[in-house]
Amino acid sequence: MMLNPGLAPSHLVMLGLLLIFAIAHSGGAALRPWAEKHIGPRLYRIVFALISLPLAVVVITYFFNHRYDGWQLWQLQDVPGIKAVVWVLSAISFLFLYPATFNLLEIAAIQKPQVHLYETGIIRITRHPQMVGQIIWCIAHTLWLGTSFTIVTSIGLVLHHLFGVWHGDRRLRHRYGEAFEIVKQRTSIIPFLAVIDGRQSLHWQEFIRPAYLGVAIFVGLLWWAHPLLIVATSNVSW
């Protein structure tokens, strides 16, 4: 794949796509109480998914097709062991990115979707696992690709998730009040900080859950299908 020199237009397009996704995703989350009151939790979940998932597919496809745009700032792909490091980091990132897999029936709206206030499992490590997972994913892929386009994409993703930290806490505070403040005091945003300073202790039994096996299987399938995904997205002209 040829490199587009300099700050190609795709950099701005990606930032625009990420902004649209962020508005739709965070805006939909902000509207959840109103929407659930008027159309019910299940229909809200379906509408939210019908808006968010296609936008996510567009962003992922565009990233695949333009990942080598711009300046090649470094090239480490031939360094021994770097591929294994990237895959290990990516696998770890998914363990943080998808804690919602604990409630698959709610995601699919089979069970009534609810907002949960957790203080167990991965929440003992960090109160915002999706933000941590996204940062790890961005580090891994930026390390592997080394292009200005990847850096711009990573900055956009991280900024969105940092906003999500503030926005998520704000929504939980509004919903749960004092109960959330207690959880907030006993947890941390920075991974393992609450464990290190004694506010939390890890219980390994809480991590023995089918959801983690599901994420491990997903990572394996993604590793197998990764070349196929690249070929499939390359058939899209944008």
Salt bridges, closest charged atoms under 4 A:
GLU36 OE2 - ARG32 NE 2.69
GLU36 OE1 - ARG175 NH2 3.99
ASP69 OD2 - HIS66 ND1 2.80
GLU106 OE2 - HIS116 NE2 2.98
GLU119 OE2 - ARG186 NE 2.67
ASP169 OD2 - ARG127 NH2 2.98
ASP169 OD1 - HIS128 NE2 2.79
GLU181 OE2 - ARG173 NE 2.74
ASP197 OD2 - ARG199 NH2 2.91
GLU206 OE1 - ARG124 NE 2.82
